[in-house]
Amino acid sequence: MTTGAPSSPHTDRPRRSRLRRYLPLGVALWLVLEIWLLTLVAGAAGGATVFLLLVAGVVAGSVVIKRAGRRAFRNLNEALRRGGSPERGGNGNGNGLTMLGGLLLIIPGLLSDVAGLLLLLPPVQRAASRSTESALEKRLRAAVPGSLGGAFQQARIHRPDGKVVQGEVIREDRRPEPGGQRPPLTH
């Protein structure tokens, strides 16, 4: 059955974001680069050296994640005792980037170890935190009114015939008078 509207396989599918399009390619490239670098170092320094480097990365990453988790738990307990919300880190950066650095140390590979070690440095953490916050603010400012924020302001009512009626939910807090009649729960 035709409706007269032009249909194309390209118009039926929503567009994929750039991240979803290039992320698999980036991960594959990263894996190939990690393997190539490991074989290069193994050829120069020996397989035992590469194995010890990988084991040292796992141990160091585990220690970093454990310490950052303890610090975050301690901050949470102190904040709950004070009755406030937990603050970010003691020196202005959170434990999230420290945990990410520890996770990158645990992942086998020399590039991920270098990236993890860089994320453990406070200046790099501050720069990464600032750039992440500015990118998030930019995306929030660019959000269209009908996006996620609008989802809380609008409701879609599905009628029995399948049509969708959009509308706004307006709640008026009126208390029924004692002894007064309440509206029925169903129609």
N, C-alpha and C positions, 0 to 999 in steps of 0.2 A: 504494500500500500504506500502510495506516495503522498506527501503532504504539500508538495510544491516548494518546500524549502531546500536550498542546495545542501547536499550532504557530501562530505568528503571524509576519508579516513583521517585526514589531518585535523579537521575541525572537531571531530568527535572526542579526541583524546586531549586532556589538558597538557599544557606545556610542562616539561620537566625543568626543574631549576638547574642552574649551572653546576651547583654542588652535586646534585644527584647524577648529573651527566658525567662529570669528570672525576668523581671520587673513586670509582673502581679503577680507572686508569692510573690515578695517582697512587693508590695502594699497590697496584701491580708494579709500577715503576719503582716505588720505595722498596718493595720486597726484592726485586732484581738487583737494585743498587746495594742493599744490605748483604745479599748473598755474594755478589761480586767483591765487595769490600772485605768480607770475611775470608774468602778464598785468597785474595791478594795478601792480606795480613798473615794468613796461615802459610802461604808460600814463602814469605819473608822471615817470619819469626817462628814458625812451626805450629803444628796443630795443638800441642799442649798449651802453648801460650794463649791461643784463641779460646780454648776451653776454659782456662783459668780466668781470662777476661770476662767471659760470659757468666761464669759462676760468681765472680766478684760483683758483677752488675746485678745479679739476682739478689745476692746477700745485701748489698748496699741499698737497693731499692726497697727491700723488705724492711730494713731498719728505718729508712726515711719515712715510709708509709706508716709504720708503727708509731714513730715519734710524732708525726703530724696528727695522727688519729688521737693519740693521748692528749696532745695539746688542745685539739678541738673539743674533746670530751671535757677536759678541765675547764676550758673557757665556757662551755655550756653549763656546767655545774655551778661555776661562779656567778654566771648571769642569772640562773634560776634562783640562787640563794639571794641575790640582790633584788630580784623581782623584775629585772629588765630583760632586754634581748641580748643575745651574744654579740660581742663586738667582732670586728674583723680580726686581724692578727695583732700581735703586740707591736709590731713595727710598721703597721699600715698595709700589710698584705695578708691575704687569707691563707688558710691551710689547703685550699683546693689546688692551687698551682704547685704547692710542695708535694701533694699527693700525686698530681699528674706527673711531676718530675720523677717521683719514686716509681710510678707505673712504667714510665718510659725506660727507666733503668732496668726494670725486671724483664721487659720485652727483649728477647735475644736479638742482638745486632749492635753494631758499633755506632751507627748514625743515631739510633734511638737512645743509646747511652750518652752520646754527646748532647743531644737535645734535652735529655733528662738532667744532666749535670748543669746545663745552662739555665734550666728552669729553677734550679736550687739557689741561684745567685739572686740576692735581693734587688739589684738594679734591673735585672731582666724580669723579675716578677712584677715590679712596679710598672715597667713599660708594657708588659703583656696585660696587666690588669687595666691600665689606662686605655690601651687600644681596644680591649674587649668591651669596656664600659662605653666608650665613644661609639663603637660600631652598634652596640645594642641600643643606645639612645637614638642614633640615627635611624635605625629600623623602626623603633617605636614612634618616632616623629613622622615617619613616612607611611605609617599604617593607615589604611583607608578606613573611613567610618564604618563600613559594612563588614569589617573583618572580625577578629576575635572579640574586641571590645564591644562591638555592636551585637554580638551574640547574646550578651547578657541583657541588652535593652530590648531586643525583639524576640518575638515568639512566632513560630510557624504552626498554624493550625491545619491539620489534615482532615479534610471533610470526607465523609463516606464515599463520595463519588470520585475521590482521588485528587481533587483540586487542592492546591495549597493556598491558604489565605495568610498573608503576612499582616502582622499587627504589632502593637506595642502593649506590653503588660504594665498596667498602672494599678498600683496597690494603694488603696486608701485604708488607713488603719482607723476604722470606726468600731467602737465597742458597742455591742448590742446592749440596749437598756435592760435592766433586770426585769424579768417578766415579759419582755418584748419577744416578738417572734423572730426566729433566725431564718435565713434563706435556706431552701432545701439544698441538700448535698448533691443530688442528681436531678436532672430534668427529665 
